[in-house]
């Protein structure tokens, strides 16, 4: 039994597990000076500690006392790594085949804008034959100066139809401090994924934003912002 070789092996195990000498010492209730002596080959852990370390770090006692991983252990580790790699590759291939067969990930994009002169909208609709997604990344007020501060503001994205108006998404401001409409709109955005309505069914005024702002006199000011596609869906 080569004490110096075992010490180097303990050091290798410690570093491989990102442990300091103090970490290892605390783990086995010894001083870090004791760990230092182990690693320098000046002393050895007692048998009970070796058994415990062997179990904790998944190392056979034979390898521990030899001070190195045996050829058999290396082969097992190599086989394990190769097996895991093959499983990952197979999963990637199966996933790619699944996505390819679905055939519904080829999305087209259309720009979404406002036809209201008081508001600028930056957004888009992505779509395929079965569904669509709505993205609105920026809403800004460009009408007359509105420096009034509001205590409560609600912004709602609607889809209108002959029967009723359907709420798609909302965002609210109801904090204790007051805020101007311009500052509120800086943080307004909408992301609606997997929307079941296909692009061809959007009519000229089927989507709109509605903003309701309550002032200190409890009066509610309402802005309705119709949305439209820059061009028709293919």
DRENZAVEX-264134 format. One record per atom (N, C-alpha, C): residue number from 0; x, y, z. Coordinates in Angstrom, 1 decimal, padded with zeros to 4 digits. Layout:
// residues N
SITE  resi    east   north      up
SITE   NUM       X       Y       Z
...
END
This chain:
// residues 234
SITE  resi    east   north      up
SITE     0   000.9  -001.2   000.0
SITE     0   000.0   000.0   000.0
SITE     0   000.9   001.2   000.0
SITE     1   000.7   002.1  -001.0
SITE     1   001.6   003.2  -001.2
SITE     1   000.8   004.4  -000.6
SITE     2   001.3   004.9   000.6
SITE     2   000.6   005.9   001.3
SITE     2   000.6   007.3   000.6
SITE     3   001.8   007.6  -000.1
SITE     3   001.9   008.8  -000.8
SITE     3   000.9   008.8  -002.0
SITE     4   000.8   007.6  -002.7
SITE     4  -000.1   007.5  -003.8
SITE     4  -001.5   007.7  -003.4
SITE     5  -001.9   007.1  -002.2
SITE     5  -003.3   007.2  -001.7
SITE     5  -003.6   008.7  -001.4
SITE     6  -002.6   009.4  -000.8
SITE     6  -002.7   010.8  -000.5
SITE     6  -003.0   011.6  -001.8
SITE     7  -002.3   011.4  -002.9
SITE     7  -002.6   012.1  -004.1
SITE     7  -003.9   011.7  -004.7
SITE     8  -004.4   010.5  -004.4
SITE     8  -005.7   010.1  -004.9
SITE     8  -006.8   010.8  -004.1
SITE     9  -006.6   011.0  -002.8
SITE     9  -007.6   011.7  -002.0
SITE     9  -007.6   013.2  -002.5
SITE    10  -006.5   013.7  -002.8
SITE    10  -006.5   015.1  -003.3
SITE    10  -007.2   015.2  -004.6
SITE    11  -007.0   014.2  -005.5
SITE    11  -007.7   014.2  -006.8
SITE    11  -009.2   014.1  -006.6
SITE    12  -009.7   013.2  -005.7
SITE    12  -011.1   013.1  -005.4
SITE    12  -011.7   014.4  -004.8
SITE    13  -010.9   015.1  -003.9
SITE    13  -011.4   016.3  -003.3
SITE    13  -011.6   017.4  -004.4
SITE    14  -010.6   017.6  -005.3
SITE    14  -010.6   018.6  -006.3
SITE    14  -011.7   018.3  -007.3
SITE    15  -011.9   017.0  -007.6
SITE    15  -012.9   016.6  -008.6
SITE    15  -014.3   017.0  -008.1
SITE    16  -014.5   017.0  -006.8
SITE    16  -015.8   017.3  -006.2
SITE    16  -015.9   018.8  -005.7
SITE    17  -014.9   019.6  -006.2
SITE    17  -014.9   021.0  -005.9
SITE    17  -014.9   021.3  -004.4
SITE    18  -014.1   020.6  -003.6
SITE    18  -014.0   020.7  -002.2
SITE    18  -012.7   021.3  -001.8
SITE    19  -012.7   022.2  -000.8
SITE    19  -011.4   022.6  -000.2
SITE    19  -011.0   021.6   000.9
SITE    20  -009.8   021.8   001.4
SITE    20  -009.3   020.9   002.4
SITE    20  -010.2   021.1   003.7
SITE    21  -010.6   022.3   003.9
SITE    21  -011.5   022.6   005.0
SITE    21  -012.9   021.9   004.8
SITE    22  -013.4   022.0   003.6
SITE    22  -014.7   021.4   003.3
SITE    22  -014.6   019.9   003.6
SITE    23  -013.5   019.2   003.1
SITE    23  -013.4   017.8   003.4
SITE    23  -013.2   017.5   004.9
SITE    24  -012.5   018.4   005.5
SITE    24  -012.3   018.2   007.0
SITE    24  -013.6   018.3   007.7
SITE    25  -014.4   019.3   007.4
SITE    25  -015.7   019.5   008.1
SITE    25  -016.6   018.3   007.8
SITE    26  -016.5   017.8   006.6
SITE    26  -017.4   016.7   006.2
SITE    26  -017.2   015.4   007.1
SITE    27  -015.9   015.2   007.4
SITE    27  -015.5   014.0   008.2
SITE    27  -015.1   014.3   009.6
SITE    28  -015.4   015.6   010.0
SITE    28  -015.2   016.0   011.4
SITE    28  -013.7   015.8   011.9
SITE    29  -012.8   016.3   011.0
SITE    29  -011.4   016.3   011.3
SITE    29  -010.8   017.7   011.0
SITE    30  -009.6   017.9   011.4
SITE    30  -009.0   019.2   011.1
SITE    30  -008.5   019.3   009.7
SITE    31  -008.4   020.5   009.1
SITE    31  -007.9   020.6   007.7
SITE    31  -006.4   020.2   007.7
SITE    32  -005.7   020.3   008.9
SITE    32  -004.3   019.9   008.9
SITE    32  -004.2   018.4   008.7
SITE    33  -005.2   017.7   009.2
SITE    33  -005.2   016.2   009.0
SITE    33  -005.4   015.9   007.6
SITE    34  -006.3   016.6   006.9
SITE    34  -006.5   016.4   005.5
SITE    34  -005.2   016.7   004.7
SITE    35  -004.5   017.8   005.1
SITE    35  -003.2   018.1   004.4
SITE    35  -002.2   017.0   004.6
SITE    36  -002.2   016.4   005.8
SITE    36  -001.2   015.3   006.0
SITE    36  -001.6   014.1   005.1
SITE    37  -002.9   013.8   005.0
SITE    37  -003.3   012.7   004.1
SITE    37  -002.8   012.9   002.7
SITE    38  -003.1   014.1   002.2
SITE    38  -002.7   014.4   000.8
SITE    38  -001.2   014.5   000.5
SITE    39  -000.5   014.8   001.6
SITE    39   001.0   014.8   001.4
SITE    39   001.7   013.4   001.8
SITE    40   000.8   012.4   002.0
SITE    40   001.3   011.1   002.3
SITE    40   002.0   010.9   003.6
SITE    41   001.7   011.9   004.6
SITE    41   002.4   011.8   005.9
SITE    41   001.5   011.0   006.9
SITE    42   000.2   010.8   006.5
SITE    42  -000.7   010.1   007.4
SITE    42  -001.8   009.5   006.6
SITE    43  -002.6   008.7   007.2
SITE    43  -003.7   008.0   006.5
SITE    43  -005.0   008.2   007.3
SITE    44  -006.1   008.3   006.6
SITE    44  -007.4   008.3   007.4
SITE    44  -007.6   006.9   008.0
SITE    45  -008.3   006.8   009.1
SITE    45  -008.5   005.5   009.7
SITE    45  -009.5   004.7   008.8
SITE    46  -009.5   003.4   009.0
SITE    46  -010.3   002.5   008.2
SITE    46  -011.8   002.9   008.0
SITE    47  -012.4   003.3   009.2
SITE    47  -013.8   003.7   009.1
SITE    47  -014.0   004.9   008.2
SITE    48  -013.1   005.9   008.2
SITE    48  -013.2   007.1   007.4
SITE    48  -013.0   006.7   005.9
SITE    49  -012.1   005.8   005.6
SITE    49  -011.8   005.3   004.3
SITE    49  -013.1   004.7   003.7
SITE    50  -013.7   003.8   004.5
SITE    50  -015.0   003.2   004.1
SITE    50  -016.1   004.2   003.8
SITE    51  -016.1   005.2   004.7
SITE    51  -017.1   006.3   004.5
SITE    51  -016.9   007.1   003.3
SITE    52  -015.6   007.5   003.0
SITE    52  -015.2   008.2   001.8
SITE    52  -015.5   007.4   000.6
SITE    53  -015.2   006.1   000.7
SITE    53  -015.4   005.2  -000.5
SITE    53  -016.9   005.2  -000.9
SITE    54  -017.7   005.2   000.1
SITE    54  -019.2   005.1  -000.1
SITE    54  -019.7   006.5  -000.6
SITE    55  -019.2   007.6   000.0
SITE    55  -019.7   008.9  -000.4
SITE    55  -019.3   009.3  -001.8
SITE    56  -018.1   008.9  -002.2
SITE    56  -017.6   009.3  -003.6
SITE    56  -017.7   008.2  -004.6
SITE    57  -018.4   007.1  -004.2
SITE    57  -018.7   006.0  -005.1
SITE    57  -017.4   005.4  -005.7
SITE    58  -016.5   005.1  -004.8
SITE    58  -015.2   004.5  -005.2
SITE    58  -015.0   003.2  -004.5
SITE    59  -014.6   002.2  -005.2
SITE    59  -014.4   000.9  -004.6
SITE    59  -013.2   000.9  -003.6
SITE    60  -013.2   000.1  -002.6
SITE    60  -012.1   000.1  -001.6
SITE    60  -010.8  -000.4  -002.2
SITE    61  -010.9  -001.3  -003.2
SITE    61  -009.7  -001.7  -003.9
SITE    61  -009.1  -000.5  -004.6
SITE    62  -009.9   000.3  -005.3
SITE    62  -009.3   001.5  -006.0
SITE    62  -008.7   002.5  -005.0
SITE    63  -009.4   002.6  -003.8
SITE    63  -009.0   003.5  -002.8
SITE    63  -007.6   003.1  -002.3
SITE    64  -007.4   001.9  -002.0
SITE    64  -006.2   001.4  -001.4
SITE    64  -005.1   001.3  -002.5
SITE    65  -005.5   001.2  -003.7
SITE    65  -004.5   001.2  -004.8
SITE    65  -004.0   002.6  -005.1
SITE    66  -004.9   003.6  -004.8
SITE    66  -004.6   005.0  -005.0
SITE    66  -004.8   005.4  -006.4
SITE    67  -005.7   004.7  -007.1
SITE    67  -006.0   005.0  -008.5
SITE    67  -007.2   004.2  -009.0
SITE    68  -007.9   004.7  -010.0
SITE    68  -009.0   004.0  -010.5
SITE    68  -008.5   002.8  -011.3
SITE    69  -009.1   001.7  -011.1
SITE    69  -008.6   000.5  -011.8
SITE    69  -009.1   000.5  -013.3
SITE    70  -008.5  -000.3  -014.1
SITE    70  -008.9  -000.4  -015.5
SITE    70  -010.4  -000.7  -015.6
SITE    71  -010.9  -001.6  -014.7
SITE    71  -012.2  -002.0  -014.7
SITE    71  -013.2  -000.9  -014.4
SITE    72  -012.8   000.0  -013.5
SITE    72  -013.6   001.1  -013.1
SITE    72  -013.7   002.1  -014.3
SITE    73  -012.5   002.3  -014.9
SITE    73  -012.5   003.3  -016.0
SITE    73  -013.4   002.8  -017.2
SITE    74  -013.3   001.5  -017.4
SITE    74  -014.2   000.9  -018.5
SITE    74  -015.6   001.1  -018.2
SITE    75  -016.0   000.9  -016.9
SITE    75  -017.4   001.1  -016.5
SITE    75  -017.8   002.5  -016.7
SITE    76  -016.9   003.5  -016.3
SITE    76  -017.2   004.9  -016.4
SITE    76  -017.3   005.3  -017.9
SITE    77  -016.4   004.7  -018.7
SITE    77  -016.5   005.1  -020.2
SITE    77  -017.7   004.5  -020.8
SITE    78  -018.1   003.3  -020.4
SITE    78  -019.4   002.7  -021.0
SITE    78  -020.6   003.5  -020.6
SITE    79  -020.6   004.0  -019.3
SITE    79  -021.7   004.8  -018.8
SITE    79  -021.8   006.1  -019.6
SITE    80  -020.6   006.8  -019.8
SITE    80  -020.6   008.1  -020.6
SITE    80  -021.1   007.9  -022.0
SITE    81  -020.6   006.8  -022.6
SITE    81  -021.0   006.5  -024.0
SITE    81  -022.5   006.2  -024.1
SITE    82  -023.0   005.4  -023.1
SITE    82  -024.4   005.1  -023.1
SITE    82  -025.3   006.3  -022.9
SITE    83  -024.9   007.2  -022.0
SITE    83  -025.6   008.5  -021.8
SITE    83  -025.6   009.3  -023.1
SITE    84  -024.5   009.4  -023.7
SITE    84  -024.3   010.2  -024.9
SITE    84  -025.2   009.7  -026.0
SITE    85  -025.3   008.3  -026.2
SITE    85  -026.1   007.7  -027.2
SITE    85  -027.6   008.0  -026.9
SITE    86  -028.0   007.9  -025.6
SITE    86  -029.4   008.2  -025.3
SITE    86  -029.8   009.6  -025.6
SITE    87  -028.9   010.6  -025.3
SITE    87  -029.1   012.0  -025.6
SITE    87  -029.3   012.2  -027.1
SITE    88  -028.4   011.5  -027.9
SITE    88  -028.4   011.7  -029.4
SITE    88  -029.7   011.1  -029.9
SITE    89  -030.1   009.9  -029.4
SITE    89  -031.4   009.3  -029.9
SITE    89  -032.6   010.2  -029.6
SITE    90  -032.6   010.8  -028.3
SITE    90  -033.7   011.7  -028.0
SITE    90  -033.8   012.9  -028.9
SITE    91  -032.6   013.4  -029.2
SITE    91  -032.5   014.6  -030.1
SITE    91  -033.1   014.2  -031.5
SITE    92  -032.7   013.1  -032.0
SITE    92  -033.1   012.6  -033.3
SITE    92  -034.6   012.4  -033.3
SITE    93  -035.1   011.7  -032.3
SITE    93  -036.6   011.4  -032.2
SITE    93  -037.4   012.8  -032.1
SITE    94  -036.8   013.7  -031.3
SITE    94  -037.5   015.0  -031.2
SITE    94  -037.5   015.7  -032.5
SITE    95  -036.4   015.7  -033.2
SITE    95  -036.4   016.4  -034.5
SITE    95  -037.3   015.7  -035.5
SITE    96  -037.4   014.4  -035.5
SITE    96  -038.4   013.7  -036.4
SITE    96  -039.8   014.1  -036.1
SITE    97  -040.1   014.2  -034.7
SITE    97  -041.4   014.5  -034.3
SITE    97  -041.8   015.9  -034.8
SITE    98  -040.9   016.9  -034.6
SITE    98  -041.2   018.2  -035.0
SITE    98  -041.3   018.3  -036.5
SITE    99  -040.5   017.5  -037.2
SITE    99  -040.6   017.6  -038.7
SITE    99  -042.0   017.0  -039.2
SITE   100  -042.4   015.9  -038.5
SITE   100  -043.7   015.3  -038.9
SITE   100  -044.9   016.2  -038.6
SITE   101  -044.7   017.0  -037.5
SITE   101  -045.8   017.9  -037.1
SITE   101  -046.1   018.8  -038.3
SITE   102  -045.1   019.4  -038.8
SITE   102  -045.2   020.2  -040.0
SITE   102  -046.0   021.5  -039.8
SITE   103  -046.1   021.9  -038.5
SITE   103  -046.9   023.2  -038.2
SITE   103  -046.0   024.3  -037.6
SITE   104  -044.7   024.2  -037.8
SITE   104  -043.8   025.1  -037.2
SITE   104  -043.3   026.2  -038.2
SITE   105  -043.8   026.1  -039.4
SITE   105  -043.4   027.1  -040.4
SITE   105  -044.3   028.3  -040.3
SITE   106  -044.0   029.3  -039.5
SITE   106  -044.8   030.4  -039.2
SITE   106  -044.5   031.6  -040.2
SITE   107  -045.6   032.2  -040.6
SITE   107  -045.4   033.5  -041.4
SITE   107  -045.7   034.6  -040.4
SITE   108  -045.2   035.8  -040.8
SITE   108  -045.3   037.0  -039.9
SITE   108  -045.9   038.2  -040.6
SITE   109  -046.8   038.9  -039.9
SITE   109  -047.4   040.1  -040.4
SITE   109  -047.3   041.2  -039.3
SITE   110  -047.0   042.4  -039.8
SITE   110  -046.9   043.5  -038.8
SITE   110  -048.2   044.0  -038.4
SITE   111  -048.3   044.2  -037.1
SITE   111  -049.6   044.7  -036.5
SITE   111  -049.4   046.2  -036.1
SITE   112  -050.3   047.0  -036.4
SITE   112  -050.1   048.4  -036.1
SITE   112  -051.5   049.0  -035.8
SITE   113  -051.5   050.3  -035.4
SITE   113  -052.7   051.0  -035.0
SITE   113  -053.1   052.0  -036.1
SITE   114  -054.4   052.0  -036.3
SITE   114  -054.9   053.1  -037.3
SITE   114  -055.5   054.2  -036.5
SITE   115  -055.0   054.4  -035.2
SITE   115  -055.5   055.5  -034.4
SITE   115  -054.3   056.5  -034.4
SITE   116  -054.5   057.7  -034.7
SITE   116  -053.4   058.7  -034.8
SITE   116  -052.8   059.1  -033.5
SITE   117  -053.5   058.8  -032.4
SITE   117  -052.9   059.2  -031.1
SITE   117  -052.0   058.2  -030.5
SITE   118  -051.9   057.0  -031.0
SITE   118  -051.1   055.9  -030.5
SITE   118  -050.2   055.3  -031.5
SITE   119  -049.0   054.9  -031.2
SITE   119  -048.1   054.1  -032.0
SITE   119  -048.0   052.7  -031.4
SITE   120  -048.1   051.7  -032.2
SITE   120  -048.1   050.3  -031.8
SITE   120  -047.0   049.6  -032.5
SITE   121  -046.1   048.9  -031.8
SITE   121  -045.2   048.0  -032.5
SITE   121  -045.5   046.5  -032.1
SITE   122  -045.9   045.8  -033.1
SITE   122  -046.3   044.4  -032.9
SITE   122  -046.4   043.6  -034.1
SITE   123  -046.7   042.3  -033.9
SITE   123  -046.8   041.4  -035.1
SITE   123  -047.7   040.2  -034.8
SITE   124  -048.2   039.5  -035.8
SITE   124  -048.9   038.3  -035.7
SITE   124  -048.1   037.2  -036.4
SITE   125  -047.8   036.1  -035.7
SITE   125  -047.1   035.0  -036.4
SITE   125  -048.2   033.9  -036.5
SITE   126  -048.2   033.2  -037.7
SITE   126  -049.3   032.3  -037.9
SITE   126  -048.9   031.1  -038.8
SITE   127  -049.7   030.1  -038.7
SITE   127  -049.7   029.0  -039.7
SITE   127  -051.1   028.6  -040.0
SITE   128  -051.3   027.4  -040.5
SITE   128  -052.6   026.9  -040.9
SITE   128  -053.6   026.6  -039.8
SITE   129  -053.0   026.5  -038.6
SITE   129  -053.9   026.0  -037.5
SITE   129  -054.0   027.0  -036.3
SITE   130  -053.0   027.9  -036.2
SITE   130  -053.1   028.8  -035.0
SITE   130  -052.3   030.1  -035.3
SITE   131  -052.3   031.0  -034.4
SITE   131  -051.5   032.2  -034.5
SITE   131  -051.1   032.7  -033.1
SITE   132  -050.1   033.6  -033.1
SITE   132  -049.6   034.2  -031.9
SITE   132  -049.6   035.7  -032.1
SITE   133  -049.9   036.4  -031.0
SITE   133  -049.9   037.9  -031.1
SITE   133  -048.8   038.5  -030.2
SITE   134  -048.0   039.4  -030.7
SITE   134  -047.0   040.0  -030.0
SITE   134  -047.1   041.5  -030.1
SITE   135  -047.2   042.2  -029.0
SITE   135  -047.2   043.6  -029.0
SITE   135  -046.1   044.1  -028.0
SITE   136  -045.0   044.6  -028.5
SITE   136  -043.9   044.9  -027.7
SITE   136  -043.8   046.4  -027.2
SITE   137  -044.6   047.3  -027.9
SITE   137  -044.5   048.7  -027.5
SITE   137  -045.8   049.4  -027.8
SITE   138  -046.3   050.2  -026.9
SITE   138  -047.4   051.1  -027.1
SITE   138  -047.0   052.5  -026.6
SITE   139  -047.2   053.5  -027.4
SITE   139  -046.8   054.8  -027.0
SITE   139  -047.9   055.8  -027.4
SITE   140  -048.1   056.8  -026.5
SITE   140  -049.1   057.8  -026.7
SITE   140  -048.5   059.0  -027.4
SITE   141  -049.1   059.4  -028.5
SITE   141  -048.5   060.5  -029.3
SITE   141  -049.5   061.6  -029.6
SITE   142  -050.6   061.6  -028.8
SITE   142  -051.6   062.6  -028.9
SITE   142  -051.2   063.9  -028.2
SITE   143  -052.2   064.7  -027.8
SITE   143  -052.0   065.9  -027.0
SITE   143  -051.3   065.6  -025.7
SITE   144  -050.6   066.6  -025.2
SITE   144  -049.9   066.3  -023.9
SITE   144  -050.8   065.9  -022.8
SITE   145  -050.6   064.8  -022.2
SITE   145  -051.4   064.4  -021.1
SITE   145  -050.5   064.1  -019.9
SITE   146  -050.3   065.2  -019.1
SITE   146  -049.5   065.1  -017.9
SITE   146  -050.2   064.7  -016.6
SITE   147  -051.4   064.4  -016.7
SITE   147  -052.2   064.0  -015.6
SITE   147  -051.7   062.7  -015.0
SITE   148  -051.7   062.6  -013.7
SITE   148  -051.3   061.3  -013.0
SITE   148  -052.5   060.6  -012.6
SITE   149  -052.5   059.2  -012.9
SITE   149  -053.6   058.4  -012.6
SITE   149  -053.3   057.4  -011.5
SITE   150  -054.3   057.0  -010.7
SITE   150  -054.1   056.1  -009.6
SITE   150  -054.4   054.7  -010.1
SITE   151  -055.1   054.5  -011.2
SITE   151  -055.5   053.2  -011.6
SITE   151  -055.6   053.2  -013.2
SITE   152  -054.9   052.3  -013.8
SITE   152  -054.9   052.2  -015.3
SITE   152  -055.1   050.7  -015.7
SITE   153  -055.9   050.5  -016.6
SITE   153  -056.1   049.1  -017.1
SITE   153  -056.0   049.1  -018.6
SITE   154  -055.2   048.2  -019.2
SITE   154  -055.1   048.1  -020.6
SITE   154  -055.5   046.7  -021.0
SITE   155  -056.5   046.6  -021.9
SITE   155  -057.0   045.3  -022.3
SITE   155  -056.9   045.0  -023.8
SITE   156  -056.5   043.9  -024.2
SITE   156  -056.5   043.5  -025.6
SITE   156  -057.8   042.7  -025.9
SITE   157  -058.6   043.2  -026.8
SITE   157  -059.9   042.5  -027.1
SITE   157  -059.8   042.0  -028.6
SITE   158  -060.7   041.0  -028.7
SITE   158  -061.1   040.5  -030.1
SITE   158  -062.6   040.7  -030.2
SITE   159  -063.0   041.5  -031.2
SITE   159  -064.4   041.8  -031.3
SITE   159  -065.0   040.9  -032.4
SITE   160  -066.2   040.6  -032.2
SITE   160  -067.0   039.8  -033.2
SITE   160  -068.4   040.3  -033.2
SITE   161  -069.2   039.6  -034.0
SITE   161  -070.6   040.1  -034.1
SITE   161  -071.4   039.8  -032.8
SITE   162  -070.9   038.7  -032.1
SITE   162  -071.7   038.3  -030.9
SITE   162  -071.2   039.1  -029.6
SITE   163  -069.9   039.2  -029.4
SITE   163  -069.4   039.8  -028.2
SITE   163  -067.9   040.1  -028.3
SITE   164  -067.4   040.9  -027.3
SITE   164  -066.0   041.2  -027.3
SITE   164  -065.3   040.2  -026.4
SITE   165  -064.3   039.6  -026.8
SITE   165  -063.6   038.6  -026.1
SITE   165  -062.3   039.2  -025.6
SITE   166  -062.0   039.1  -024.2
SITE   166  -060.8   039.5  -023.7
SITE   166  -059.7   038.5  -024.0
SITE   167  -058.6   039.0  -024.6
SITE   167  -057.5   038.1  -024.9
SITE   167  -056.4   038.2  -023.8
SITE   168  -056.1   039.4  -023.4
SITE   168  -055.1   039.6  -022.3
SITE   168  -055.3   041.0  -021.7
SITE   169  -054.8   041.2  -020.5
SITE   169  -054.9   042.4  -019.8
SITE   169  -053.6   042.8  -019.1
SITE   170  -053.4   044.1  -018.8
SITE   170  -052.3   044.5  -017.9
SITE   170  -052.9   045.7  -017.1
SITE   171  -052.5   045.7  -015.8
SITE   171  -053.1   046.7  -014.9
SITE   171  -052.0   047.5  -014.1
SITE   172  -052.4   048.7  -013.7
SITE   172  -051.5   049.5  -012.8
SITE   172  -052.4   049.9  -011.6
SITE   173  -052.2   049.3  -010.4
SITE   173  -053.0   049.7  -009.3
SITE   173  -052.2   049.8  -008.0
SITE   174  -051.0   050.5  -008.2
SITE   174  -050.1   050.7  -007.0
SITE   174  -050.5   051.9  -006.3
SITE   175  -049.9   052.1  -005.1
SITE   175  -050.2   053.3  -004.3
SITE   175  -049.8   054.6  -004.9
SITE   176  -048.7   054.6  -005.7
SITE   176  -048.3   055.9  -006.3
SITE   176  -049.0   056.1  -007.6
SITE   177  -049.1   057.4  -008.0
SITE   177  -049.8   057.7  -009.2
SITE   177  -048.8   057.7  -010.4
SITE   178  -049.3   057.6  -011.6
SITE   178  -048.4   057.5  -012.8
SITE   178  -049.1   058.1  -014.0
SITE   179  -048.3   058.7  -014.9
SITE   179  -048.8   059.3  -016.1
SITE   179  -049.1   058.2  -017.1
SITE   180  -049.9   058.5  -018.1
SITE   180  -050.3   057.5  -019.1
SITE   180  -049.0   057.1  -019.9
SITE   181  -048.2   058.1  -020.2
SITE   181  -047.0   057.9  -020.9
SITE   181  -046.0   056.9  -020.2
SITE   182  -045.8   057.1  -018.9
SITE   182  -045.0   056.2  -018.1
SITE   182  -045.6   054.8  -018.0
SITE   183  -046.9   054.7  -017.9
SITE   183  -047.5   053.4  -017.8
SITE   183  -047.3   052.6  -019.0
SITE   184  -047.4   053.3  -020.2
SITE   184  -047.3   052.6  -021.5
SITE   184  -045.9   052.1  -021.8
SITE   185  -044.9   052.6  -021.1
SITE   185  -043.5   052.2  -021.3
SITE   185  -043.3   050.7  -021.0
SITE   186  -044.1   050.2  -020.0
SITE   186  -044.0   048.8  -019.6
SITE   186  -045.1   047.9  -020.1
SITE   187  -045.9   048.4  -021.0
SITE   187  -047.0   047.6  -021.5
SITE   187  -046.6   046.8  -022.7
SITE   188  -046.8   045.5  -022.6
SITE   188  -046.5   044.6  -023.8
SITE   188  -047.5   043.4  -023.6
SITE   189  -047.7   042.7  -024.7
SITE   189  -048.6   041.5  -024.7
SITE   189  -047.9   040.4  -025.5
SITE   190  -048.0   039.2  -025.0
SITE   190  -047.5   038.0  -025.7
SITE   190  -048.6   036.9  -025.5
SITE   191  -049.2   036.6  -026.6
SITE   191  -050.3   035.6  -026.6
SITE   191  -049.9   034.5  -027.5
SITE   192  -049.5   033.4  -026.9
SITE   192  -049.0   032.2  -027.7
SITE   192  -050.2   031.2  -027.9
SITE   193  -050.0   030.4  -029.0
SITE   193  -051.0   029.3  -029.2
SITE   193  -052.4   029.8  -029.3
SITE   194  -052.6   031.0  -029.9
SITE   194  -054.0   031.5  -030.1
SITE   194  -054.6   030.7  -031.2
SITE   195  -055.8   030.2  -030.9
SITE   195  -056.4   029.3  -031.9
SITE   195  -057.0   029.9  -033.1
SITE   196  -057.1   031.2  -033.1
SITE   196  -057.7   031.9  -034.3
SITE   196  -056.6   032.0  -035.4
SITE   197  -056.9   031.6  -036.6
SITE   197  -056.0   031.6  -037.7
SITE   197  -056.0   033.0  -038.3
SITE   198  -054.9   033.3  -039.0
SITE   198  -054.7   034.7  -039.5
SITE   198  -055.8   035.2  -040.4
SITE   199  -056.2   034.3  -041.3
SITE   199  -057.2   034.7  -042.3
SITE   199  -058.5   035.2  -041.8
SITE   200  -058.8   034.9  -040.5
SITE   200  -060.1   035.3  -039.9
SITE   200  -060.0   036.6  -039.2
SITE   201  -058.8   037.3  -039.2
SITE   201  -058.8   038.6  -038.6
SITE   201  -059.4   039.6  -039.6
SITE   202  -060.4   040.3  -039.2
SITE   202  -061.0   041.3  -040.0
SITE   202  -060.3   042.7  -039.7
SITE   203  -060.7   043.7  -040.4
SITE   203  -060.0   045.0  -040.3
SITE   203  -060.0   045.5  -038.8
SITE   204  -061.2   045.3  -038.1
SITE   204  -061.3   045.9  -036.8
SITE   204  -061.5   044.8  -035.7
SITE   205  -061.0   043.6  -036.0
SITE   205  -061.3   042.5  -035.1
SITE   205  -060.5   042.6  -033.8
SITE   206  -059.3   043.3  -033.8
SITE   206  -058.5   043.4  -032.6
SITE   206  -058.4   044.9  -032.2
SITE   207  -058.5   045.1  -030.9
SITE   207  -058.3   046.5  -030.5
SITE   207  -057.8   046.5  -029.0
SITE   208  -057.1   047.6  -028.7
SITE   208  -056.7   047.8  -027.3
SITE   208  -057.6   048.8  -026.7
SITE   209  -057.9   048.6  -025.4
SITE   209  -058.7   049.6  -024.7
SITE   209  -058.0   050.0  -023.4
SITE   210  -057.8   051.3  -023.2
SITE   210  -057.1   051.8  -022.0
SITE   210  -058.1   052.6  -021.2
SITE   211  -058.2   052.2  -019.9
SITE   211  -059.1   052.9  -019.0
SITE   211  -058.2   053.5  -017.9
SITE   212  -058.2   054.8  -017.7
SITE   212  -057.4   055.5  -016.7
SITE   212  -058.3   056.3  -015.8
SITE   213  -058.1   056.0  -014.5
SITE   213  -059.0   056.7  -013.5
SITE   213  -058.1   057.8  -012.8
SITE   214  -058.7   059.0  -012.8
SITE   214  -057.9   060.2  -012.2
SITE   214  -058.3   060.3  -010.7
SITE   215  -057.8   061.4  -010.1
SITE   215  -058.0   061.6  -008.7
SITE   215  -059.5   061.9  -008.3
SITE   216  -060.2   062.4  -009.3
SITE   216  -061.6   062.7  -009.1
SITE   216  -062.5   061.5  -009.4
SITE   217  -061.9   060.3  -009.6
SITE   217  -062.6   059.0  -009.8
SITE   217  -063.2   059.0  -011.2
SITE   218  -062.8   059.9  -012.1
SITE   218  -063.3   059.9  -013.5
SITE   218  -062.5   059.0  -014.3
SITE   219  -063.2   058.2  -015.2
SITE   219  -062.5   057.2  -016.0
SITE   219  -062.4   057.7  -017.4
SITE   220  -061.2   057.9  -017.9
SITE   220  -060.9   058.3  -019.3
SITE   220  -060.6   057.0  -020.1
SITE   221  -061.3   056.8  -021.2
SITE   221  -061.2   055.6  -022.0
SITE   221  -060.6   055.9  -023.4
SITE   222  -059.6   055.1  -023.8
SITE   222  -059.1   055.2  -025.1
SITE   222  -059.3   053.9  -025.8
SITE   223  -059.8   053.9  -027.0
SITE   223  -060.0   052.6  -027.8
SITE   223  -059.1   052.7  -029.0
SITE   224  -058.2   051.7  -029.1
SITE   224  -057.2   051.8  -030.2
SITE   224  -057.4   050.6  -031.1
SITE   225  -058.0   050.7  -032.3
SITE   225  -058.2   049.7  -033.2
SITE   225  -056.8   049.2  -033.8
SITE   226  -056.7   047.9  -034.0
SITE   226  -055.4   047.4  -034.5
SITE   226  -055.7   046.7  -035.9
SITE   227  -054.7   046.8  -036.7
SITE   227  -054.9   046.2  -038.1
SITE   227  -053.6   045.6  -038.6
SITE   228  -053.7   044.7  -039.5
SITE   228  -052.5   044.1  -040.1
SITE   228  -052.0   045.0  -041.2
SITE   229  -050.7   045.1  -041.4
SITE   229  -050.2   045.9  -042.5
SITE   229  -050.5   045.4  -043.9
SITE   230  -050.7   044.1  -044.0
SITE   230  -051.1   043.5  -045.2
SITE   230  -051.9   042.2  -044.9
SITE   231  -052.7   041.8  -045.9
SITE   231  -053.6   040.6  -045.6
SITE   231  -052.8   039.3  -045.5
SITE   232  -053.3   038.4  -044.8
SITE   232  -052.7   037.1  -044.6
SITE   232  -052.7   036.3  -046.0
SITE   233  -051.7   035.5  -046.2
SITE   233  -051.6   034.8  -047.5
SITE   233  -052.6   033.6  -047.4
END
